[in-house]
Amino acid sequence: MNDLILLALLLDGPQHGYALKKQAGMLTGKHEMHNNLVYPLLRRFVRLGWVRERTTAGKRGQTRHLYSMTNSGRRALIERLSDYGPADEHHSPAFELRVGLFAVLGADTRDEILRRRAEYLRSQDQKLANLQEAMDLGEFGGEVVRFKRERAAAEMVWIERLARMSGKTHEESGREKRRVKG
């Protein structure tokens, strides 16, 4: 996911490596992303042709590297964001990253991501409901399960709002898919 974050930070234009590691750190909730993660990823992106590197002079005479995304890099980012697999459905940060970058994804891709995350949340909620019914979780165990179910319900409300923002509701999308299949 760090690679997606770094690539996404280049969508708005060229950046120096130092700025990238600071911004990536903010997005991941850290002070900064470590050099040993940022610079190898940037070298890989350059090697793949996703990013162009150019040397510039710094304010104090040092050499600085400026990184910019290529068209190939933009296509690769969109392709990788669109690839929303089962592991991503379970991983809130992977879902949230994609939502944050919905502007670069097509409506159908956005809708598919929202649908799959909603299905995962419904499945998890059902498992938690079954757990509540089958076991005496005690006061605090029950509180944890209630909290998790409330959080899932709140995310479902958010997903519906995102779907409306994207131009479709999941019900409309489901009907469209059934019409195409049937």
N, C-alpha and C positions, 0 to 999 in steps of 0.2 A: 504494500500500500504506500510505502514511502516513495517509491518510484512514481506512482500516480500523482502524489502530492507535488513532487518536484516538477514533473512535466506540466501539471496544471498551473503552477505558479508562473510558468513562462508564456501562458496564453495572452497575458496583457502586454507582453513586450519583453525586450532584453533585460536581463538581470545579472548582477555580479554574484559570484558564488557566495560571498559573505551575506548578501541580502537574502539569497535563497535559503541559506541555512537558518537565518533568523526567522524568516516568514514561515518556513516549514515547521520550525520549533513551536511557533505560536499556534499553528493549526493543530499540532499534536499535543498541545498542552505542556510543552517543555520550554525551557529557556531558549534553546536552539537545537537544531539537528546536528549531530556530531559530524565533524570533518570526515571521519573514516567511513561514514555512510554517504554523505553528500557528494564528495568528489569522485569516488569510484562510480557512483551512479551517473554523474555527469559525463565522465569519460566513456562509459558504456553507451550513453545516449549519443555522444559525438560519433563513436565507432559505428553505431547503427544508422547514422544519418538522420536522427530525430532532432538533434540539436546542433547548432553551429557555434563554434567557440572562436572568439576573436580577442586578441590581446590589446589592452589599452593602458595608457599611462595613468597612474594614480596621482592623487594630490601631493603626496610626499616623495614622488619620484619612483615609487615602486611599480612593478608590473601587475596589472589586474586582468582578470579574465572575464569577459562579458559573454553570456550564454543567451542564445535566442533559439526559439523553436522553429523547425522547418515545417513545410507542408506535410512531409512524411511523418514528422513527430506529432503533428495535430491529428492526422489520420490514425496513427498508432494509439494515441491517447483515447480518442473516441472509440476505437475498436475495443480497447482494454476496459474502458468504462462500461461499454455495452455488454461485455462478457460478465454477466452477473450470475455466478454459479451457486450451487447449494451451500458452499462454505461462506459465501458472501451474505446469503440470506440470514445466517445465524449471527453475523458479525455486525453489530450496530455501527461501528466506525466506517466499515466498508459501504454500508447503506447510506450513511450520512454524507460521506464524501461524494457519492454519486448524486445525491440530492443537491448538494452544494454546486455541482457542475451540470445540473439539468439543462442549463441554457445551451450547452454545446451538443446535447443529445436530442435526437428526434422524438416526437410525441409518442410514437409506438414503443420506442425503447424505454422512455420514461414510464409509460403505462405498464409495461412488462415488469420493470423493476418494482414498481409500487405493488402490483398484483402479487408478485412472488413474496415480497416482504410481508404483505398482509396475510397471505396463506400461512407463512411461517408463524406469525404472531397468533393467528387463530389456533393453529396446531399446538403451540406452546400453552396457550390459555386453556385449551381442552385438557391437556396433560395435568396442568396445575389444578383444574377443577376436579378431575378424577382423584388426584392426590388428596385434596381437601375432603372429599367424600369417603375415601378408603381408609384414611388414617387420622388418628388424633395427633395433630401436630403440636399441641400445646399452645400456650399463649403466644410465645415469641415466634415459634415456627409458623403458626397460623398467620402471624403478622407479616412475616417475610413473604408468604404465598400471596396474601392480600395485596401487599405492595407490588409484587411482580405482576399480578393481574391488573391492578390499577395502571401501572406503567404501560402495559401492553394495550390497555383500552385507550389511554391517552395517545399512544403512538398511532393507533388505528384512526382516531379522530384527525390527527395530523396528516396521515396518509390520504384520507378523504379530501382534506383541504388541498393537499398537493395535487391530487388528481383533478380537482376542479380548476386549480391554477393551470394545470397542463392541458385542460380543455376536454377532459373525459372523466367520467366516474367509472369505477370498477364495474358497476352493474352494466353500464353502456358498453364498456369494452368486452365484458363477458358475453353479452348478447351478440355483439358484432362477431366474435370468434365462433360462437355457436352457429350463427347464420352461415359463416364461411365454411365450417366443417360440415354442417347438415345440409 
